[in-house]
Amino acid sequence: MVKEITVKDINSQVFVKAYAAHLKKSGEMTSPKYVDRRKASIRKYSINENDLYYIKAASVARHFYLRSNVGIGGLCKSNSGLSRHSVHTPNASYNPTTATGNTIRKIIENFEEMGILEKDYYGGRRLSQKGRKSLDSVAIQIFQENGYKD
């Protein structure tokens, strides 16, 4: 009996990189013009990564695959981290800070235009059938190429 390969069976880092490359290569998703000048989340400096928008989009898509009915606020909380708001001694306390919602909102809008996400009846958004097939096809492709499992 052959087990069906899904996103849950593939290592998260490998899947996110592969799906980001798939999104960039397909050309359906367009990144905003400000992405190259904007810092990511709560980081102190911007990241010198050209594909950062696509990597974040792949991470958001994987999050929707694992948990349905997620809104922008929930995604901001899951992408949160710790930040320092002032200069202190080396062992100063860090405060929990949520991620910025603008980039996540643009990613969700792009996914809705592509048909990968749809609004849920109970609130939030969820993966559509097209989105689930797209994510599973990339997972199967990763497994066939190098047999990489979690």
Secondary structure, DSSP 8 states (H G I E B T S, - for coil): ------GGGS-HHHHHHHHHHHHHHH--S---GGGGGS--TT-SS----TTHHHHHHHHHHHHHHHS-SB-HHHHHHHT-EEE--S---TT---EEE---HHHHHHHHHHHHHHTSEEE-TTSSEEE-HHHHHHHHHHHHHHHHHH----
